[in-house]
């Protein structure tokens, strides 16, 4: 179920405060955060945010097209392991792309 | 032969169901189209007059995104997800479900036909 529109988007208040401070001072610093569930508002665009993935902080440069997504989407918390591929399968995958 | 937005409609089906042969038109939209134009729902596609076909064609062109245009839109949306490096994009890239479904079993729509892996021989493998 999607979030109620009445409430508006969820944006981590502390992170927002830090970003506003950076906007006011005009400098660009990497901010570390654990707020993976925070939505990306337009104000974040142009900043690099280090998003925790449970192990380490992944620096993510926020672009315009990321607005409306949540921070956690850009900091994978699982390692994807696949079975080794045979040559044939490998070729097929390249072709599909 | 009724040809709407580049698709030949099956002549022996009722209009409502025949319209679903067009990519982007499901039963719901087909139902709506039939009602707004006011075609007898029991009518088959082959019994449609040229005028009716023309009206359906116009309505679809004006109101709905179908076939190539729809496919292109979806491709652009998916490409955006991949380009911004989001989790959903990475799932699209590896061809797995993107909305948190389980993949231990099922997920065959995304993963394709079942690929059986040979059982390990020797004491390590199951009997």
Backbone of each chain as ProteinMPNN parsed JSONL, in Angstrom:
{"seq_chain_A": "XXXXXXXXXXXXXXXXXXXXXXXXXXXXXXXXXXXXXXXXXXXXXXXXXXXXXXXXXXXXXXXXXXXXXXXXXXXXXXXXXXXXXXXXXXXXXXXXX", "coords_chain_A": {"N_chain_A": [[0.856, -1.19, 0.0], [0.509, 2.228, -0.772], [1.852, 5.3, 0.56], [-0.1, 7.57, 2.514], [-1.4, 10.448, 0.931], [-2.064, 12.66, 2.295], [-0.283, 12.894, 4.366], [2.029, 13.614, 3.125], [5.354, 13.387, 1.597], [7.761, 11.221, 3.182], [10.468, 12.554, 4.683], [13.595, 12.43, 6.049], [14.045, 14.275, 8.92], [16.323, 15.21, 10.263], [18.344, 14.828, 8.419], [17.448, 16.448, 6.396], [17.721, 18.91, 7.643], [20.464, 19.103, 7.851], [21.156, 19.192, 5.149], [19.892, 21.556, 4.362], [21.397, 23.348, 5.802], [23.806, 23.064, 4.495], [23.092, 24.03, 1.999], [22.594, 26.681, 2.622], [25.139, 27.524, 3.453], [26.502, 27.083, 1.188], [28.431, 25.207, 0.615], [29.711, 21.972, -0.411], [29.438, 18.991, 1.016], [30.127, 15.595, 1.909], [27.535, 13.789, 3.287], [26.961, 11.54, 5.86], [24.563, 8.99, 6.321], [21.978, 7.095, 7.917], [19.472, 6.937, 7.157], [17.792, 5.232, 5.304], [15.203, 4.978, 4.551], [14.275, 7.412, 3.822], [12.701, 9.694, 1.649], [13.791, 11.153, -1.463], [13.932, 14.492, -1.782], [13.607, 17.357, -4.034], [15.519, 19.144, -3.1], [17.802, 17.754, -2.435], [19.248, 17.311, -4.689], [22.282, 17.24, -6.435], [23.947, 16.908, -4.31], [26.261, 14.776, -2.583], [25.529, 11.874, -0.966], [26.281, 9.719, 1.632], [25.147, 6.62, 1.977], [24.15, 4.324, 4.357], [24.553, 0.802, 4.23], [24.175, -1.179, 5.988], [26.559, -2.278, 6.381], [28.635, -0.706, 5.287], [29.159, 2.764, 4.244], [27.699, 3.891, 1.318], [28.66, 6.079, -1.085], [26.554, 8.224, -2.811], [25.805, 10.109, -5.593], [23.385, 12.477, -5.943], [21.047, 12.779, -8.456], [18.826, 14.611, -10.637], [16.927, 12.833, -11.628], [16.566, 11.015, -9.671], [14.876, 11.921, -7.802], [12.131, 11.48, -5.653], [12.479, 8.832, -5.292], [13.608, 6.445, -2.79], [16.273, 6.752, -0.434], [17.548, 4.334, 0.247], [17.288, 2.723, -1.98], [19.454, 3.072, -3.531], [21.61, 1.992, -2.375], [22.697, -0.915, -2.214], [21.961, -3.669, -0.118], [22.397, -6.296, -0.138], [24.454, -8.937, -1.37], [24.712, -9.934, -4.626], [24.768, -13.141, -5.76], [25.495, -15.347, -8.335], [25.091, -18.398, -10.179], [27.901, -19.863, -11.848], [28.343, -19.145, -15.276], [27.756, -20.917, -18.341], [29.537, -20.802, -21.462], [27.739, -20.459, -23.542], [25.391, -19.42, -22.386], [26.339, -17.006, -21.503], [26.84, -15.625, -23.868], [24.245, -15.382, -24.818], [23.116, -13.641, -22.983], [24.497, -11.255, -23.424], [23.642, -10.714, -25.931], [20.941, -10.217, -25.535], [20.952, -7.778, -24.289]], "CA_chain_A": [[0.0, 0.0, 0.0], [1.333, 3.425, -0.826], [1.705, 6.203, 1.683], [-1.193, 8.534, 2.402], [-0.988, 11.727, 0.36], [-2.323, 13.658, 3.322], [0.916, 13.052, 5.194], [3.152, 14.116, 2.347], [6.46, 12.435, 1.545], [8.574, 11.109, 4.392], [11.856, 12.973, 4.507], [14.266, 12.415, 7.345], [14.156, 15.693, 9.301], [17.708, 15.574, 10.599], [19.112, 14.881, 7.177], [16.975, 17.643, 5.702], [18.311, 20.058, 8.329], [21.878, 19.168, 7.458], [21.237, 19.618, 3.749], [19.557, 22.982, 4.281], [22.562, 24.089, 6.3], [24.808, 23.06, 3.428], [22.629, 24.915, 0.936], [22.796, 28.048, 3.1], [26.561, 27.866, 3.482], [26.97, 26.998, -0.186], [29.489, 24.215, 0.401], [29.24, 20.625, -0.706], [30.152, 18.018, 1.819], [29.45, 14.311, 1.916], [26.834, 13.556, 4.55], [26.683, 10.133, 6.13], [23.228, 8.821, 6.889], [21.404, 5.755, 8.038], [18.048, 7.08, 6.836], [17.532, 4.618, 4.003], [13.78, 5.07, 4.226], [13.909, 8.791, 3.514], [12.477, 10.042, 0.25], [14.717, 12.168, -1.96], [13.247, 15.685, -2.271], [14.42, 18.079, -5.02], [16.61, 19.879, -2.455], [18.999, 16.91, -2.303], [19.92, 17.178, -5.979], [23.597, 17.862, -6.521], [24.773, 16.551, -3.158], [26.647, 13.383, -2.465], [25.114, 11.378, 0.333], [26.794, 8.382, 1.91], [24.02, 5.885, 2.536], [24.571, 3.092, 5.022], [23.86, -0.382, 3.716], [24.238, -2.195, 7.032], [27.956, -2.657, 6.528], [29.423, 0.5, 5.086], [28.429, 3.859, 3.622], [27.889, 3.958, -0.122], [28.441, 7.441, -1.543], [25.681, 8.314, -3.976], [25.587, 11.459, -6.076], [21.955, 12.561, -6.223], [20.702, 13.509, -9.675], [17.43, 15.026, -10.763], [16.026, 11.718, -11.931], [16.388, 10.167, -8.485], [13.878, 12.544, -6.929], [10.923, 10.678, -5.489], [12.874, 7.507, -4.839], [14.12, 6.472, -1.42], [17.739, 6.67, -0.401], [17.999, 2.949, 0.326], [17.262, 2.062, -3.282], [20.726, 3.274, -4.22], [22.672, 1.443, -1.559], [22.296, -2.306, -2.079], [22.349, -4.256, 1.163], [22.658, -7.714, -0.343], [25.396, -9.231, -2.442], [24.087, -10.852, -5.575], [25.636, -14.222, -6.203], [24.847, -16.181, -9.341], [25.873, -19.557, -10.571], [28.796, -19.574, -12.96], [27.612, -19.35, -16.525], [28.457, -21.563, -19.444], [29.829, -19.833, -22.523], [26.539, -20.238, -24.353], [24.494, -18.514, -21.667], [26.987, -15.694, -21.472], [26.614, -14.995, -25.164], [22.833, -15.066, -24.922], [22.841, -12.457, -22.158], [25.049, -10.09, -24.099], [22.783, -10.465, -27.082], [19.666, -9.649, -25.068], [21.153, -6.362, -23.984]], "C_chain_A": [[0.89, 1.237, 0.0], [0.967, 4.374, 0.31], [0.588, 7.208, 1.432], [-0.685, 9.88, 1.893], [-1.115, 12.839, 1.394], [-1.057, 13.937, 4.131], [2.064, 13.703, 4.436], [4.291, 13.124, 2.379], [7.221, 12.384, 2.867], [10.012, 11.495, 4.062], [12.483, 13.072, 5.885], [14.59, 13.856, 7.771], [15.596, 16.098, 9.592], [18.56, 15.732, 9.347], [18.749, 16.143, 6.403], [17.618, 18.881, 6.305], [19.766, 20.233, 7.896], [22.027, 19.675, 6.031], [20.926, 21.11, 3.63], [20.726, 23.831, 4.761], [23.628, 24.185, 5.221], [24.41, 23.997, 2.296], [22.893, 26.367, 1.337], [24.263, 28.449, 3.032], [27.173, 27.763, 2.086], [28.061, 25.98, -0.404], [28.888, 22.83, 0.151], [30.097, 19.64, 0.07], [29.399, 16.7, 1.73], [28.804, 14.115, 3.284], [26.595, 12.06, 4.704], [25.282, 10.018, 6.705], [22.842, 7.35, 6.961], [19.951, 5.756, 7.541], [17.738, 6.557, 5.453], [16.083, 4.79, 3.562], [13.34, 6.484, 3.866], [13.748, 9.002, 2.012], [13.506, 11.09, -0.172], [13.914, 13.36, -2.48], [14.148, 16.433, -3.244], [15.611, 18.806, -4.4], [17.904, 19.081, -2.409], [19.83, 16.884, -3.587], [21.259, 17.915, -5.971], [24.493, 17.542, -5.346], [25.171, 15.092, -3.243], [26.307, 12.931, -1.048], [25.648, 9.967, 0.506], [25.717, 7.606, 2.655], [24.496, 4.557, 3.11], [23.824, 1.903, 4.429], [23.896, -1.527, 4.724], [25.66, -2.605, 7.308], [28.844, -1.421, 6.395], [28.57, 1.579, 4.404], [28.736, 3.898, 2.134], [27.643, 5.4, -0.559], [27.613, 7.452, -2.83], [25.509, 9.775, -4.343], [24.133, 11.563, -6.538], [21.715, 13.394, -7.486], [19.199, 13.777, -9.692], [16.479, 13.847, -10.9], [15.801, 10.817, -10.725], [15.325, 10.714, -7.549], [12.622, 11.676, -6.868], [11.222, 9.238, -5.116], [13.352, 7.608, -3.408], [15.616, 6.216, -1.438], [18.23, 5.225, -0.468], [18.05, 2.236, -1.013], [18.61, 2.13, -3.976], [21.909, 2.724, -3.447], [22.355, -0.018, -1.268], [22.827, -2.954, -0.809], [22.618, -5.751, 1.035], [23.659, -7.893, -1.483], [24.739, -10.236, -3.357], [25.095, -11.893, -6.025], [24.872, -15.069, -7.209], [25.708, -17.4, -9.592], [26.777, -19.161, -11.723], [28.087, -19.943, -14.248], [28.447, -20.154, -17.503], [28.652, -20.522, -20.532], [28.56, -19.451, -23.281], [25.608, -19.214, -23.679], [25.04, -17.1, -21.669], [26.69, -14.923, -22.749], [25.174, -14.537, -25.289], [22.523, -13.774, -24.159], [23.322, -11.184, -22.851], [24.139, -9.697, -25.253], [21.493, -9.784, -26.664], [19.788, -8.172, -24.789], [21.34, -5.593, -25.272]], "O_chain_A": [[1.906, 1.28, 0.694], [-0.09, 4.255, 0.931], [0.358, 7.64, 0.302], [0.333, 10.389, 2.364], [-0.375, 13.823, 1.37], [-0.797, 15.073, 4.528], [2.968, 14.279, 5.042], [4.226, 12.127, 3.098], [7.311, 13.383, 3.581], [10.679, 10.838, 3.263], [11.947, 13.729, 6.777], [15.316, 14.567, 7.076], [16.036, 17.185, 9.218], [19.379, 16.644, 9.237], [19.609, 16.814, 5.834], [18.016, 19.795, 5.583], [20.23, 21.339, 7.618], [22.908, 20.483, 5.736], [21.598, 21.839, 2.899], [21.011, 24.891, 4.204], [24.267, 25.221, 5.043], [25.254, 24.671, 1.704], [23.346, 27.178, 0.529], [24.598, 29.557, 2.613], [28.251, 28.305, 1.84], [28.585, 25.885, -1.514], [27.726, 22.565, 0.459], [31.292, 19.478, -0.177], [28.188, 16.679, 1.506], [29.461, 14.263, 4.315], [26.091, 11.4, 3.795], [24.863, 10.865, 7.494], [23.305, 6.507, 6.193], [19.291, 4.717, 7.51], [17.455, 7.328, 4.536], [15.771, 4.754, 2.372], [12.155, 6.723, 3.631], [14.563, 8.539, 1.215], [14.028, 11.827, 0.665], [13.273, 13.249, -3.524], [15.35, 16.169, -3.279], [16.604, 19.06, -5.082], [18.988, 19.661, -2.351], [20.992, 16.478, -3.566], [21.345, 19.068, -5.549], [25.68, 17.865, -5.371], [24.505, 14.282, -3.887], [26.744, 13.531, -0.066], [25.485, 9.12, -0.373], [25.412, 7.895, 3.812], [25.16, 3.772, 2.433], [22.625, 1.977, 4.16], [23.68, -2.687, 4.375], [25.951, -3.207, 8.342], [29.677, -1.129, 7.253], [27.419, 1.34, 4.039], [29.901, 3.934, 1.736], [26.527, 5.898, -0.418], [27.94, 6.773, -3.803], [25.115, 10.589, -3.508], [23.704, 10.822, -7.421], [22.122, 14.552, -7.571], [18.431, 13.25, -8.887], [15.372, 13.856, -10.361], [14.931, 9.946, -10.757], [14.921, 10.037, -6.603], [12.121, 11.203, -7.888], [10.335, 8.505, -4.677], [13.489, 8.704, -2.864], [16.147, 5.557, -2.332], [19.208, 4.926, -1.154], [18.775, 1.253, -1.168], [18.888, 1.354, -4.891], [23.063, 2.954, -3.808], [21.811, -0.338, -0.211], [24.0, -2.804, -0.468], [23.022, -6.395, 2.003], [23.7, -7.105, -2.428], [24.262, -11.277, -2.906], [26.137, -11.569, -6.595], [23.732, -15.462, -6.961], [26.893, -17.429, -9.262], [26.468, -18.242, -12.482], [27.336, -20.916, -14.31], [29.676, -20.087, -17.501], [28.001, -19.477, -20.521], [28.338, -18.287, -23.613], [25.114, -18.282, -24.313], [24.3, -16.127, -21.818], [26.341, -13.743, -22.722], [24.9, -13.449, -25.795], [21.766, -12.927, -24.633], [22.629, -10.166, -22.857], [23.901, -8.517, -25.514], [21.005, -8.884, -27.348], [18.854, -7.404, -25.017], [21.525, -4.376, -25.243]]}, "seq_chain_B": "XXXXXXXXXXXXXXXXXXXXXXXXXXXXXXXXXXXXXXXXXXXXXXXXXXXXXXXXXXXXXXXXXXXXXXXXXXXXXXXXXXXXXXXXXXXXXXXXXXXXXXXXXXXXXXXXXXXXXXXXXXXXXXX", "coords_chain_B": {"N_chain_B": [[-11.823, -7.179, -42.936], [-10.736, -6.117, -39.888], [-8.582, -3.643, -38.962], [-6.764, -2.26, -36.509], [-4.762, 0.197, -35.098], [-2.421, -1.049, -36.178], [-2.81, -3.761, -35.729], [-4.268, -6.82, -36.633], [-7.553, -7.647, -35.984], [-9.049, -10.462, -34.398], [-11.513, -12.014, -36.294], [-13.666, -13.647, -35.504], [-14.368, -13.202, -32.89], [-16.15, -11.71, -30.131], [-16.596, -8.166, -30.022], [-15.642, -6.851, -27.699], [-13.842, -8.708, -26.592], [-12.168, -9.224, -28.683], [-10.827, -6.83, -29.053], [-8.88, -6.9, -27.148], [-6.695, -7.996, -28.279], [-5.018, -6.058, -29.003], [-2.043, -4.591, -27.923], [-1.922, -3.176, -24.799], [-4.551, -2.76, -24.475], [-6.791, -4.019, -22.381], [-9.268, -6.17, -20.885], [-10.778, -4.388, -19.382], [-10.44, -1.752, -20.504], [-11.307, -2.365, -23.069], [-13.961, -2.977, -22.638], [-14.86, -0.465, -21.788], [-14.476, 1.019, -24.131], [-16.257, -0.211, -25.922], [-18.645, 0.476, -24.696], [-18.657, 3.33, -24.662], [-18.776, 3.888, -27.348], [-21.006, 2.579, -28.014], [-21.64, 0.024, -29.079], [-23.34, -2.947, -29.868], [-22.919, -5.396, -27.493], [-22.904, -8.112, -28.139], [-22.113, -8.326, -30.686], [-19.964, -9.545, -33.256], [-16.53, -9.146, -34.311], [-16.289, -9.343, -37.097], [-18.752, -8.536, -37.942], [-18.838, -5.851, -37.668], [-19.47, -2.544, -38.81], [-17.842, -0.491, -41.31], [-17.859, 2.085, -40.483], [-18.162, 1.905, -37.693], [-15.731, 0.7, -37.057], [-14.012, 2.702, -37.798], [-14.684, 4.606, -35.887], [-13.933, 3.36, -33.515], [-11.213, 3.203, -33.964], [-10.489, 5.898, -34.011], [-11.152, 6.674, -31.395], [-9.394, 5.115, -29.855], [-6.956, 6.093, -30.747], [-7.089, 8.696, -29.794], [-7.421, 8.495, -27.016], [-5.946, 6.443, -25.778], [-2.775, 4.932, -25.054], [-1.107, 2.757, -27.034], [0.329, -0.392, -28.221], [3.29, 0.128, -30.07], [4.019, 2.719, -29.084], [3.386, 2.507, -26.391], [4.991, 0.371, -25.6], [7.462, 1.57, -26.017], [7.391, 3.606, -24.143], [7.379, 2.159, -21.747], [9.853, 0.911, -21.961], [11.536, 3.11, -21.764], [10.985, 3.94, -19.159], [11.942, 1.756, -17.683], [14.585, 1.88, -18.41], [15.368, 4.228, -17.237], [15.262, 3.544, -14.523], [17.342, 1.728, -14.46], [19.503, 3.321, -15.22], [19.769, 5.234, -13.163], [20.754, 3.708, -11.228], [19.244, 2.312, -9.334], [17.727, -0.01, -6.985], [15.541, -1.375, -8.07], [16.146, -1.066, -10.758], [18.44, -2.629, -11.005], [17.361, -5.109, -10.598], [15.759, -5.382, -12.825], [17.758, -5.516, -14.68], [19.056, -7.953, -14.181], [16.977, -9.579, -14.676], [15.065, -10.454, -12.786], [12.263, -10.6, -10.447], [11.032, -7.34, -9.554], [9.719, -6.279, -7.436], [10.051, -7.167, -4.824], [9.177, -9.815, -4.572], [9.217, -13.345, -3.721], [11.998, -15.426, -4.603], [12.922, -17.852, -4.221], [11.253, -19.981, -4.796], [8.958, -20.274, -7.521], [8.38, -17.203, -9.366], [8.635, -17.576, -12.067], [7.773, -16.264, -14.309], [9.476, -14.105, -14.683], [11.956, -15.326, -14.572], [11.965, -17.162, -16.554], [11.81, -20.323, -18.309], [12.087, -23.293, -16.336], [15.286, -24.16, -15.187], [16.947, -26.985, -14.807], [19.183, -28.062, -12.353], [21.91, -30.202, -12.124], [22.127, -32.839, -9.722], [24.438, -33.012, -7.062], [27.097, -35.347, -7.146], [28.289, -38.157, -5.132], [29.171, -38.329, -1.558], [28.491, -35.831, -0.547], [26.215, -34.916, -1.833], [22.58, -35.096, -2.001], [20.584, -38.126, -1.684]], "CA_chain_B": [[-10.743, -7.318, -41.953], [-10.606, -4.924, -39.044], [-7.196, -3.41, -38.599], [-6.716, -1.084, -35.644], [-3.401, 0.492, -34.617], [-1.408, -1.982, -36.651], [-3.062, -5.147, -35.357], [-5.474, -7.416, -37.192], [-8.381, -8.191, -34.92], [-9.626, -11.775, -34.714], [-12.861, -11.717, -36.77], [-14.738, -14.465, -34.946], [-14.589, -12.953, -31.465], [-16.958, -10.542, -29.813], [-15.781, -6.957, -30.104], [-14.988, -6.576, -26.422], [-12.716, -9.612, -26.379], [-11.264, -9.09, -29.82], [-10.0, -5.631, -28.891], [-7.758, -7.157, -26.242], [-5.533, -8.44, -29.073], [-4.136, -4.896, -29.106], [-1.197, -4.421, -26.741], [-2.296, -1.961, -24.07], [-5.998, -2.774, -24.249], [-7.22, -5.21, -21.671], [-10.72, -6.31, -20.857], [-11.383, -3.197, -18.793], [-10.516, -0.675, -21.496], [-12.127, -2.837, -24.19], [-15.333, -2.817, -22.165], [-15.153, 0.97, -21.807], [-14.559, 1.46, -25.527], [-17.508, -0.715, -26.49], [-19.761, 1.208, -24.128], [-18.69, 4.738, -25.066], [-19.191, 3.974, -28.75], [-22.372, 2.086, -28.08], [-21.778, -1.135, -29.958], [-24.015, -4.085, -29.252], [-21.835, -6.249, -26.965], [-22.884, -9.476, -28.696], [-21.622, -8.252, -32.052], [-18.612, -10.049, -33.505], [-15.691, -8.183, -35.033], [-16.54, -9.404, -38.543], [-20.028, -7.881, -38.232], [-18.727, -4.404, -37.474], [-19.476, -1.735, -40.03], [-16.615, 0.295, -41.489], [-18.012, 3.303, -39.682], [-17.866, 1.527, -36.307], [-14.289, 0.476, -36.956], [-13.39, 4.03, -37.856], [-14.901, 5.284, -34.611], [-13.072, 2.704, -32.515], [-9.837, 3.594, -34.268], [-10.312, 7.29, -33.575], [-11.205, 6.727, -29.926], [-8.148, 4.565, -29.313], [-5.87, 7.021, -31.058], [-7.202, 9.906, -28.99], [-7.46, 8.332, -25.563], [-5.088, 5.429, -25.178], [-1.436, 4.685, -25.57], [-1.093, 1.32, -27.309], [1.36, -0.979, -29.087], [4.677, 0.615, -30.094], [4.212, 3.878, -28.211], [3.334, 2.031, -25.009], [6.215, -0.406, -25.379], [8.581, 2.513, -25.94], [7.291, 4.303, -22.863], [7.801, 1.239, -20.69], [11.299, 0.709, -22.095], [12.188, 4.314, -21.236], [10.836, 3.91, -17.701], [12.855, 0.75, -17.153], [15.946, 2.343, -18.642], [15.62, 5.239, -16.214], [15.547, 2.839, -13.27], [18.67, 1.13, -14.561], [20.514, 4.374, -15.321], [20.015, 5.917, -11.893], [21.388, 2.764, -10.315], [18.363, 1.954, -8.227], [17.569, -1.438, -6.749], [14.604, -1.904, -9.055], [16.858, -1.128, -12.026], [19.349, -3.774, -11.011], [16.527, -6.306, -10.727], [15.384, -5.469, -14.23], [18.935, -5.884, -15.442], [19.332, -9.377, -14.062], [15.792, -10.34, -15.064], [14.379, -11.037, -11.634], [11.159, -9.719, -10.051], [11.544, -6.074, -9.027], [8.89, -5.733, -6.359], [10.215, -7.857, -3.545], [8.601, -11.149, -4.498], [10.172, -14.385, -3.407], [12.602, -16.035, -5.79], [13.363, -19.211, -3.887], [10.438, -20.754, -5.717], [8.13, -19.437, -8.408], [9.059, -16.144, -10.142], [8.971, -18.163, -13.364], [7.503, -15.302, -15.381], [10.674, -13.303, -14.898], [13.168, -16.125, -14.719], [11.873, -18.008, -17.73], [11.556, -21.738, -18.044], [12.888, -23.882, -15.29], [16.558, -24.751, -15.583], [17.262, -27.976, -13.791], [20.604, -28.181, -12.058], [22.214, -31.6, -11.796], [22.408, -33.088, -8.321], [25.856, -33.279, -6.83], [27.377, -36.765, -6.912], [29.132, -38.442, -3.984], [28.558, -38.259, -0.222], [28.0, -34.489, -0.263], [24.899, -34.679, -2.422], [21.434, -35.847, -1.48], [20.335, -39.369, -2.401]], "C_chain_B": [[-10.567, -6.02, -41.174], [-9.176, -4.757, -38.581], [-7.121, -2.119, -37.794], [-5.336, -0.975, -35.015], [-2.414, -0.633, -34.921], [-1.62, -3.436, -36.27], [-4.336, -5.624, -36.052], [-6.297, -8.014, -36.072], [-8.958, -9.537, -35.334], [-11.106, -11.629, -35.073], [-13.982, -12.48, -36.06], [-14.993, -14.247, -33.463], [-15.51, -11.765, -31.288], [-16.037, -9.332, -29.693], [-14.961, -6.739, -28.84], [-13.726, -7.427, -26.242], [-11.691, -9.501, -27.495], [-10.321, -7.912, -29.663], [-8.786, -5.884, -28.006], [-6.547, -7.718, -26.982], [-4.546, -7.289, -29.241], [-3.352, -4.77, -27.805], [-1.553, -3.112, -26.049], [-3.787, -1.841, -23.857], [-6.366, -4.094, -23.606], [-8.73, -5.262, -21.675], [-11.387, -5.03, -20.365], [-11.524, -2.081, -19.822], [-11.378, -1.092, -22.676], [-13.606, -2.642, -23.854], [-15.745, -1.35, -22.254], [-15.36, 1.456, -23.236], [-15.896, 1.055, -26.127], [-18.686, 0.094, -25.971], [-19.812, 2.658, -24.579], [-19.141, 4.864, -26.519], [-20.615, 3.455, -28.928], [-22.57, 0.983, -29.094], [-22.503, -2.224, -29.18], [-22.957, -5.091, -28.785], [-21.81, -7.662, -27.54], [-22.305, -9.498, -30.101], [-20.206, -8.81, -32.171], [-17.838, -9.009, -34.318], [-16.025, -8.156, -36.521], [-17.84, -8.704, -38.922], [-19.982, -6.37, -38.068], [-18.79, -3.675, -38.813], [-18.179, -0.933, -40.102], [-16.645, 1.55, -40.62], [-17.671, 3.04, -38.215], [-16.358, 1.379, -36.106], [-13.546, 1.8, -36.93], [-13.508, 4.727, -36.506], [-14.038, 4.681, -33.498], [-11.633, 3.167, -32.695], [-9.552, 4.999, -33.752], [-10.242, 7.392, -32.066], [-9.889, 6.243, -29.329], [-6.987, 5.516, -29.553], [-5.879, 8.224, -30.119], [-6.958, 9.649, -27.51], [-6.385, 7.405, -24.998], [-3.733, 5.354, -25.854], [-1.337, 3.181, -25.795], [0.122, 0.923, -28.14], [2.73, -0.311, -28.968], [4.932, 1.748, -29.114], [4.255, 3.454, -26.746], [4.592, 1.251, -24.661], [7.42, 0.518, -25.209], [8.575, 3.219, -24.588], [7.802, 3.426, -21.721], [9.314, 1.044, -20.736], [12.059, 1.902, -21.518], [12.138, 4.331, -19.704], [11.828, 2.936, -17.072], [14.295, 1.232, -17.273], [16.321, 3.396, -17.597], [16.01, 4.551, -14.905], [16.952, 2.255, -13.293], [19.745, 2.214, -14.508], [20.799, 5.055, -13.992], [20.588, 4.966, -10.848], [20.537, 2.364, -9.142], [18.253, 0.438, -8.099], [16.653, -2.051, -7.8], [15.269, -2.035, -10.423], [17.752, -2.35, -12.102], [18.567, -5.075, -11.151], [16.079, -6.493, -12.178], [16.556, -5.982, -15.053], [19.201, -7.38, -15.367], [18.105, -10.232, -14.348], [15.128, -11.086, -13.928], [13.23, -10.109, -11.24], [11.657, -8.49, -9.295], [10.771, -5.566, -7.826], [8.917, -6.582, -5.099], [9.571, -9.218, -3.448], [9.663, -12.183, -4.154], [10.746, -14.962, -4.699], [13.107, -17.433, -5.486], [12.564, -20.213, -4.713], [9.648, -19.767, -6.557], [8.959, -18.369, -9.12], [9.397, -16.616, -11.538], [8.699, -17.19, -14.514], [8.755, -14.511, -15.713], [11.884, -14.165, -15.223], [13.136, -17.007, -15.955], [11.694, -19.465, -17.343], [12.545, -22.302, -17.042], [14.167, -24.482, -15.856], [16.953, -25.727, -14.494], [18.77, -28.082, -13.627], [20.869, -29.609, -11.592], [22.567, -31.746, -10.32], [23.877, -33.454, -8.172], [26.067, -34.773, -6.546], [28.215, -36.927, -5.642], [28.425, -38.206, -2.661], [27.986, -36.898, 0.103], [26.582, -34.266, -0.744], [23.807, -35.503, -1.77], [21.252, -37.118, -2.291], [19.34, -39.188, -3.521]], "O_chain_B": [[-10.286, -4.966, -41.745], [-8.625, -5.618, -37.895], [-7.377, -1.031, -38.31], [-4.813, -1.945, -34.466], [-1.681, -1.099, -34.049], [-0.728, -4.263, -36.458], [-5.351, -4.927, -36.06], [-5.785, -8.813, -35.287], [-9.317, -9.728, -36.496], [-11.888, -11.166, -34.243], [-15.121, -12.013, -36.02], [-15.737, -15.004, -32.84], [-15.638, -10.92, -32.175], [-14.87, -9.449, -29.318], [-13.759, -6.48, -28.894], [-12.687, -6.936, -25.803], [-10.492, -9.665, -27.272], [-9.164, -7.97, -30.081], [-7.784, -5.175, -28.098], [-5.485, -7.897, -26.385], [-3.383, -7.507, -29.579], [-3.925, -4.835, -26.718], [-1.489, -2.049, -26.666], [-4.252, -0.944, -23.153], [-6.261, -5.154, -24.223], [-9.392, -4.497, -22.377], [-12.437, -4.635, -20.873], [-12.61, -1.526, -19.992], [-12.104, -0.268, -23.232], [-14.392, -2.196, -24.689], [-16.834, -1.028, -22.729], [-16.294, 2.206, -23.521], [-16.582, 1.861, -26.756], [-19.624, 0.373, -26.718], [-20.894, 3.176, -24.855], [-19.81, 5.831, -26.882], [-21.327, 3.836, -29.857], [-23.528, 0.99, -29.867], [-22.294, -2.391, -27.978], [-22.179, -5.586, -29.6], [-20.791, -8.344, -27.438], [-22.036, -10.568, -30.647], [-19.359, -8.582, -31.306], [-18.423, -8.113, -34.928], [-16.045, -7.092, -37.14], [-18.026, -8.32, -40.077], [-20.978, -5.686, -38.304], [-18.237, -4.132, -39.814], [-17.507, -0.721, -39.092], [-15.625, 2.007, -40.102], [-16.985, 3.836, -37.573], [-15.791, 1.863, -35.126], [-12.602, 2.0, -36.166], [-12.561, 5.359, -36.037], [-13.49, 5.395, -32.659], [-10.932, 3.477, -31.732], [-8.515, 5.256, -33.141], [-9.395, 8.096, -31.516], [-9.337, 6.866, -28.422], [-6.143, 5.72, -28.681], [-4.828, 8.71, -29.701], [-6.362, 10.478, -26.822], [-5.963, 7.573, -23.854], [-3.569, 5.662, -27.035], [-1.469, 2.407, -24.847], [0.837, 1.766, -28.682], [3.267, -0.201, -27.866], [5.934, 1.747, -28.398], [5.05, 3.969, -25.96], [5.182, 1.428, -23.595], [8.285, 0.281, -24.367], [9.622, 3.405, -23.968], [8.548, 3.877, -20.853], [9.978, 1.013, -19.7], [13.091, 1.736, -20.868], [13.112, 4.687, -19.042], [12.47, 3.243, -16.068], [15.114, 1.03, -16.376], [17.46, 3.442, -17.133], [16.983, 4.942, -14.26], [17.665, 2.277, -12.29], [20.767, 2.054, -13.841], [21.942, 5.418, -13.716], [20.872, 5.369, -9.72], [21.057, 2.103, -8.058], [18.644, -0.301, -9.003], [16.947, -3.111, -8.353], [15.004, -2.984, -11.161], [17.817, -3.024, -13.13], [19.051, -6.033, -11.754], [16.027, -7.612, -12.687], [16.389, -6.765, -15.988], [19.535, -8.005, -16.373], [18.169, -11.459, -14.276], [14.681, -12.221, -14.094], [13.215, -8.948, -11.65], [12.589, -8.581, -8.495], [11.124, -4.535, -7.252], [7.914, -6.695, -4.394], [9.424, -9.744, -2.345], [10.86, -11.925, -4.28], [10.087, -14.988, -5.738], [13.646, -18.117, -6.356], [13.117, -21.168, -5.258], [9.68, -18.561, -6.312], [10.123, -18.608, -9.443], [10.345, -16.117, -12.144], [9.324, -17.284, -15.57], [9.06, -14.274, -16.882], [12.729, -13.792, -16.037], [14.167, -17.543, -16.363], [11.454, -19.787, -16.179], [13.681, -21.842, -16.925], [14.151, -25.205, -16.853], [17.26, -25.321, -13.374], [19.524, -28.176, -14.596], [20.136, -30.15, -10.764], [23.226, -30.883, -9.741], [24.471, -34.107, -9.029], [25.304, -35.382, -5.795], [28.781, -35.958, -5.137], [27.229, -37.918, -2.631], [27.088, -36.794, 0.939], [25.827, -33.511, -0.133], [24.078, -36.482, -1.074], [21.697, -37.202, -3.436], [19.021, -40.146, -4.225]]}, "name": "protein", "num_of_chains": 2, "seq": "XXXXXXXXXXXXXXXXXXXXXXXXXXXXXXXXXXXXXXXXXXXXXXXXXXXXXXXXXXXXXXXXXXXXXXXXXXXXXXXXXXXXXXXXXXXXXXXXXXXXXXXXXXXXXXXXXXXXXXXXXXXXXXXXXXXXXXXXXXXXXXXXXXXXXXXXXXXXXXXXXXXXXXXXXXXXXXXXXXXXXXXXXXXXXXXXXXXXXXXXXXXXXXXXXXXXXXXXXXXXXXXX"}
